[in-house]
Amino acid sequence: MRWFTAPHLNNPVKIMAIQAMHKKTLRLVIHGRVQGVFFRDSMRREAQNLAVSGWVRNRSDGTVEAAVHGEPAAIDAIVRWAQHGPQHAQVVGVEIVPDAGNYTSFEVIG
């Protein structure tokens, strides 16, 4: 948020200009050897480092699913990270689709 004054008025008025905080939300499904390799906790730590919010969980089909929300550059960075994951993961693909949601923290939910 920025404040501007209007000095040309007899009684200067502060005018608040709300900067559009253009955030991006994506849903990811990560395929490969991604369960049992600390993928979810590693992704939580990476998301916190990047100021990304959302969630991550294991799915019954052996994939990992995540919703990520934040500044576009941070979302691009977490997607790049998800394409290789933590040290012992073997990612073979990441499905990426736009999503809706507004999250305040990043959580491992399952």
ABEGO torsion letter per residue (X at the ends): XBBBBBAABABBBBBBBBBBBBBBBBBBBBBEBABGAGAAAAAAAAAAAAGBBEBBBBBAAGBBBBBBBEBAAAAAAAAAAAAAEBAABBBAEBBBBBBBEBBABBBBAX
